[in-house]
C-alpha cells in the first residue's frame, strides 16, 4: 500500500493543479522507469499500478474534481486551530464554526460526490485517443484495455512484430499509426475499420498487403514507406478517396511503379516514391 500521506500529485511528482499535459509527460517518464517490460521487480510492478491509478484519476475531469475536493477537505481538517499571540489575547476571538454548519458543508460535499458518481454512471467517460508511442512494447501488456470509443490510435515507435487481434473490435478508429515497428504482416482485420481515414505503416518489414483493402472506402492517407513491398494489391487503386500514398524505400517492381504513375495522374492524387 502507498503511504497515506502521499497524494497522486506526490506520486507523479507534479504540483497540485498541474496541467493535464504536464501530468501526461511525467507519467510517460515514470512508466519508462517502472513498466514491467523494463523493470521486473515486484516493487516496480506495484509502483506502476499506483501510477496508472493516479494518471487515470488526474486526467479524467470528473474524477480529478472529486479527488481535488477531497484533498482540500482533508487538508482543511488537518490544519491546527491558530493560537493567538499573548498580546492579542485581549481581542475578541472569532466564535467556532457551529456544528450544524460543519454538517451542512459535509452534506454539500457528499451531495457533489454522489452527483458525480451518478453522472459518471449515466455518462461514462469515453476516451477518443490512445497515444502509446515509444514505450518499446514487443506486445501489448495484458492489463491494457483499449476503449471501443477510440477514434485515434498511436502505437508507433515500439517493437511490435504482430498486431493483436483485439484491435479490430475497435470499430470507430479513424486514424492509426503503426509506423516504426517490426511488422511483417498486416492482418486482414484492418478491413474491419470501415471508417479509417489515415493509416501509417512506414518503417516496418511488410512484404505484402492483405486482401480487402478495397473495403476502406474512407481512406484518404496511406503511408507505406521503407517496407519490403514489391507489388501492391489491385484493390488499392479502386479506393475512391485515397489522395496521398507514400511508397518510398520499397523495392517496387517496374510494372507497379508504372501503374502507380498512371493512377496518380488520374484525379490529382499525390504519390511519393515512384520516380
C-alpha positions as CSV (number, residue, x, y, z in Angstrom):
1,X,0.0,0.0,0.0
2,X,1.2,3.6,-0.7
3,X,1.9,6.0,2.1
4,X,-1.5,7.5,3.1
5,X,0.2,11.0,3.1
6,X,1.4,10.6,-0.5
7,X,-1.1,12.1,-2.9
8,X,-1.5,11.3,-6.6
9,X,0.4,14.5,-7.3
10,X,3.2,13.4,-5.0
11,X,3.3,10.0,-6.7
12,X,3.7,11.6,-10.1
13,X,6.0,14.4,-8.9
14,X,3.8,17.2,-10.2
15,X,2.4,20.2,-8.2
16,X,-1.2,20.4,-7.2
17,X,-3.2,21.9,-10.1
18,X,-0.7,20.8,-12.7
19,X,-2.0,20.8,-16.3
20,X,-3.1,17.6,-18.0
21,X,-0.2,17.8,-20.4
22,X,2.4,18.1,-17.6
23,X,0.8,15.1,-15.9
24,X,0.8,13.1,-19.2
25,X,4.5,13.9,-19.8
26,X,5.5,13.0,-16.2
27,X,3.5,9.7,-16.4
28,X,5.3,8.7,-19.6
29,X,8.7,9.3,-17.9
30,X,7.9,7.3,-14.9
31,X,6.2,4.5,-17.0
32,X,9.5,4.0,-18.9
33,X,11.2,3.6,-15.5
34,X,8.7,1.3,-13.7
35,X,7.0,-0.6,-16.6
36,X,7.3,-4.4,-16.0
37,X,8.8,-4.8,-19.5
38,X,11.9,-2.8,-18.4
39,X,11.8,-3.3,-14.6
40,X,10.8,-6.8,-13.5
41,X,11.0,-6.1,-9.7
42,X,7.8,-6.6,-7.7
43,X,8.2,-3.1,-6.3
44,X,8.2,-1.6,-9.8
45,X,5.0,-3.6,-10.7
46,X,3.3,-2.2,-7.5
47,X,4.5,1.3,-8.4
48,X,3.3,1.0,-11.9
49,X,-0.2,0.1,-10.7
50,X,-0.3,3.1,-8.5
51,X,1.0,5.3,-11.3
52,X,-1.8,4.0,-13.6
53,X,-4.4,4.8,-11.0
54,X,-3.0,8.3,-10.4
55,X,-2.9,9.0,-14.1
56,X,-6.4,7.8,-14.8
57,X,-7.8,9.9,-11.9
58,X,-5.9,13.1,-12.7
59,X,-6.6,13.1,-16.4
60,X,-10.3,12.3,-16.1
61,X,-12.1,15.6,-15.4
62,X,-14.8,14.5,-13.1
63,X,-12.6,12.1,-11.2
64,X,-10.0,14.8,-10.7
65,X,-12.6,17.3,-9.5
66,X,-13.8,14.8,-6.8
67,X,-10.3,13.9,-5.8
68,X,-9.2,17.6,-5.5
69,X,-12.2,18.4,-3.4
70,X,-11.4,15.5,-1.1
71,X,-7.8,16.7,-0.8
72,X,-8.8,20.2,0.1
73,X,-11.3,18.9,2.6
74,X,-8.6,16.7,4.3
75,X,-6.1,19.5,4.3
76,X,-8.6,21.8,6.0
77,X,-9.4,19.2,8.6
78,X,-5.7,18.6,9.2
79,X,-4.9,22.3,9.9
80,X,-4.4,23.0,13.6
81,X,-6.5,25.8,15.1
82,X,-4.5,29.1,15.1
83,X,-3.2,30.1,18.6
84,X,-3.4,33.9,19.4
85,X,-0.3,35.7,20.4
86,X,-0.2,36.8,24.0
87,X,-0.5,40.5,23.2
88,X,-3.7,39.7,21.2
89,X,-5.5,37.8,23.8
90,X,-7.4,40.8,24.9
91,X,-9.0,41.0,21.5
92,X,-12.3,39.1,20.9
93,X,-11.8,35.6,19.4
94,X,-13.9,34.6,16.5
95,X,-16.6,32.1,17.6
96,X,-16.1,28.5,16.5
97,X,-17.9,27.2,13.4
98,X,-21.3,25.9,14.6
99,X,-21.7,22.1,14.4
100,X,-24.7,22.4,12.1
101,X,-22.7,24.4,9.6
102,X,-19.9,21.7,9.5
103,X,-22.6,19.1,8.9
104,X,-24.1,21.3,6.2
105,X,-20.8,21.7,4.4
106,X,-20.1,17.9,4.7
107,X,-23.6,17.2,3.3
108,X,-22.9,19.5,0.4
109,X,-19.6,17.8,-0.3
110,X,-21.2,14.3,-0.2
111,X,-24.0,15.5,-2.5
112,X,-21.4,16.7,-5.0
113,X,-19.6,13.4,-4.9
114,X,-22.9,11.5,-5.2
115,X,-24.0,13.5,-8.2
116,X,-20.6,13.0,-9.8
117,X,-20.9,9.2,-9.3
118,X,-24.4,9.2,-10.8
119,X,-23.4,11.4,-13.7
120,X,-20.4,9.1,-14.4
121,X,-22.7,6.1,-14.4
122,X,-25.1,7.6,-16.8
123,X,-22.5,9.3,-18.9
124,X,-19.3,7.2,-18.8
125,X,-16.1,8.8,-19.9
126,X,-15.3,7.7,-23.5
127,X,-11.7,8.5,-24.5
128,X,-11.2,9.3,-28.1
129,X,-7.4,8.9,-28.4
130,X,-4.8,6.4,-27.2
131,X,-1.2,7.5,-27.6
132,X,1.1,4.6,-26.8
133,X,4.1,5.9,-28.8
134,X,7.6,5.0,-27.9
135,X,7.1,2.6,-25.0
136,X,9.1,-0.2,-26.5
137,X,6.2,-2.7,-26.5
138,X,7.0,-6.0,-28.0
139,X,3.4,-6.9,-27.4
140,X,0.5,-5.0,-25.8
141,X,0.5,-5.5,-22.0
142,X,-2.3,-7.8,-20.8
143,X,-3.6,-5.1,-18.4
144,X,-4.0,-2.6,-21.2
145,X,-7.7,-2.2,-22.2
146,X,-8.5,0.0,-25.1
147,X,-11.8,1.7,-25.2
148,X,-14.3,0.9,-28.0
149,X,-14.8,4.6,-28.4
150,X,-11.3,5.3,-29.7
151,X,-11.0,7.4,-32.9
152,X,-7.2,7.7,-32.9
153,X,-4.6,5.0,-32.0
154,X,-0.9,5.6,-32.0
155,X,1.4,2.6,-31.5
156,X,4.3,3.9,-33.4
157,X,8.0,3.6,-32.3
158,X,7.6,0.3,-30.5
159,X,8.9,-3.2,-31.2
160,X,5.7,-4.9,-32.3
161,X,6.2,-7.8,-34.7
162,X,2.4,-8.5,-34.9
163,X,-0.8,-6.7,-34.1
164,X,-3.1,-8.2,-31.5
165,X,-6.5,-9.5,-32.9
166,X,-8.4,-7.5,-30.3
167,X,-7.6,-4.2,-32.1
168,X,-10.1,-5.0,-34.8
169,X,-13.0,-4.8,-32.4
170,X,-12.4,-1.1,-32.2
171,X,-14.8,-0.3,-35.0
172,X,-14.7,3.5,-34.8
173,X,-11.0,4.1,-35.4
174,X,-10.4,6.8,-38.0
175,X,-6.6,7.3,-37.6
176,X,-4.0,4.6,-36.8
177,X,-0.2,4.9,-36.6
178,X,1.8,1.6,-36.6
179,X,5.0,3.1,-38.1
180,X,8.5,2.3,-36.8
181,X,7.8,-1.2,-35.6
182,X,8.8,-4.7,-36.8
183,X,5.6,-5.7,-38.5
184,X,6.0,-8.4,-41.2
185,X,2.3,-8.9,-41.8
186,X,-0.7,-6.6,-41.8
187,X,-3.7,-8.7,-40.7
188,X,-6.8,-8.6,-42.8
189,X,-8.7,-7.5,-39.7
190,X,-7.7,-3.9,-40.7
191,X,-10.6,-4.0,-43.2
192,X,-13.0,-4.1,-40.2
193,X,-12.1,-0.4,-39.6
194,X,-14.6,0.8,-42.1
195,X,-14.2,4.5,-41.0
196,X,-10.4,4.5,-41.2
197,X,-9.1,7.7,-42.9
198,X,-5.4,7.8,-42.2
199,X,-3.1,4.8,-41.9
200,X,0.7,5.0,-41.2
201,X,2.7,1.8,-41.7
202,X,6.1,3.2,-42.6
203,X,9.4,1.8,-41.4
204,X,8.3,-1.8,-40.9
205,X,9.1,-5.1,-42.7
206,X,5.9,-5.6,-44.7
207,X,6.2,-7.7,-47.9
208,X,2.5,-7.9,-48.8
209,X,-0.7,-6.1,-48.0
210,X,-3.9,-8.0,-47.1
211,X,-6.9,-8.6,-49.3
212,X,-9.9,-6.5,-48.6
213,X,-8.3,-3.1,-48.7
214,X,-10.9,-2.0,-51.1
215,X,-13.4,-2.0,-48.2
216,X,-11.6,1.0,-46.7
217,X,-13.8,3.4,-48.6
218,X,-13.0,6.4,-46.4
219,X,-9.2,6.0,-46.5
220,X,-7.5,9.3,-47.7
221,X,-3.9,8.9,-46.4
222,X,-1.7,5.8,-46.6
223,X,2.0,5.7,-45.6
224,X,3.9,2.6,-46.7
225,X,7.5,4.0,-46.9
226,X,10.5,1.9,-46.1
227,X,9.0,-1.6,-46.1
228,X,9.8,-4.6,-48.4
229,X,6.8,-4.3,-50.8
230,X,7.3,-5.4,-54.4
231,X,3.7,-5.3,-55.6
232,X,0.5,-3.6,-54.3
233,X,-3.0,-5.1,-54.4
234,X,-5.2,-4.0,-57.3
235,X,-7.9,-3.1,-54.7
236,X,-5.7,-0.2,-53.6
237,X,-6.3,1.6,-56.9
238,X,-10.0,1.4,-56.5
239,X,-10.2,3.4,-53.2
240,X,-12.3,6.4,-54.2
241,X,-11.0,8.8,-51.5
242,X,-7.3,7.9,-51.4
243,X,-5.4,11.1,-52.2
244,X,-2.0,10.6,-50.6
245,X,0.2,7.5,-50.9
246,X,3.9,7.2,-49.8
247,X,5.8,4.2,-51.1
248,X,9.4,5.5,-50.7
249,X,12.1,3.0,-50.0
250,X,10.2,-0.1,-51.2
251,X,11.7,-2.4,-53.9
252,X,8.6,-2.0,-56.1
253,X,8.6,-3.7,-59.5
254,X,8.7,-1.6,-62.7
255,X,5.2,-2.6,-63.6
256,X,3.9,-1.5,-60.2
257,X,5.7,1.8,-60.5
258,X,4.2,2.4,-63.9
259,X,0.7,1.6,-62.7
260,X,1.2,4.0,-59.8
261,X,2.2,6.8,-62.1
262,X,-0.8,6.3,-64.2
263,X,-3.1,6.1,-61.2
264,X,-1.5,9.3,-59.7
265,X,-2.2,11.2,-62.9
266,X,-5.9,10.4,-62.7
267,X,-7.8,12.6,-60.2
268,X,-4.9,14.7,-58.8
269,X,-3.6,12.0,-56.4
270,X,-0.2,12.5,-54.8
271,X,2.1,9.5,-54.8
272,X,5.6,9.8,-53.2
273,X,8.4,7.5,-54.2
274,X,7.6,6.2,-57.8
275,X,10.1,8.4,-59.6
